[in-house]
Amino acid sequence: MKPQLKVHYFQHIAGEGFGSCYDYLKSLDAKVSATEFFALPVDRPLDIDALPHVDEVDLLIIMGGEMSVNDEANYPWLKIEKRWIRRYLAMGKPVIGICLGGQLVANALGAAVSRSPFQERGWHNVRKLNHVPEGSFDFPAEFQVMQWHSETFDIPKGAVHLAENQVCRNQMYQIGNHVLCFQFHPEITQDALKLFLANDEDAAIFSGQYVQPQSVLKCSSKDKFIEGNQLLNQAIAYVLQRSA
């Protein structure tokens, strides 16, 4: 009998769960658990032993958040989280990193995360790079997806750069066949977008030519979310199959 798939996700802010992939994970009969970093007491240091043992996780999904990976002074658990990610990556187990999650994986492996020249918020096109190596994760040559970031990652050493757009060159990368990381938000749903937009403090820090107004985003039609949601499900299937 095949053992039950154990999925664990790291959540950094209250309104940003794993969104669209929940139904897909349930279709795989996955057991889903979470570490909610936003709920940790601010006056109590996080012990790495309080996180799941790496042997207890078959798939790690690292979600987004408004903090910077470099802000360990204000979010001391970031240092412990990155230590745990390095430990997990060393086991060659599957990982999906979304926005801050992709930045955390890159930073845990020594790559820089820094301010992006332009902020992105809203529906923007992303395109596959030419000459992606054969056997890499396959996805459409161009697609539209939700962006919501002020910082971006450098591509970690040894990773394959998969996608870019005119605003932010580093949009997607993979490591081996078991790690896929996105700068954008393929998991976003209509309900999740409403929660994003309800965070007035976060919305107020975004400006510039690649930032769509809230009035536009509030009118996002249901079909806008399909491409990204399908891409995420395909990414999960890829890392699970290739690392099995």
Beta strands, then each sheet from edge to edge (+ up, - down):
strand 1: 6-11
strand 2: 31-36
strand 3: 59-62
strand 4: 95-98
strand 5: 113-128
strand 6: 142-153
strand 7: 160-164
strand 8: 172-175
strand 9: 179-182
sheet 1: 2+ 1+ 3+ 4+ 9+ 8- 7+ 5- 6+
end
